[in-house]
């Protein structure tokens, strides 16, 4: 019986998802802060929604990335 090995392709996909999440974790607060600094601007609401959507996307990608990395280490159930 051979021990289970790490699926390197799946690990790469998980690391890629985590990298995307980290990028959005830095960009989204900057967009949200920019929206709050310019509350009197007519595009305040769309920019704020864009920042909030980016933050939500970062959270989702982080969870998917962690799950993909764990699946690469331990295998799917």
Secondary structure, DSSP 8 states (H G I E B T S, - for coil): -------HHHHHHHHHHHHHHHHHHHHHHHHHHHHHHTTTSTTHHHHHHHHHHHHHHHHHHHHHHHHHHHHHHH---
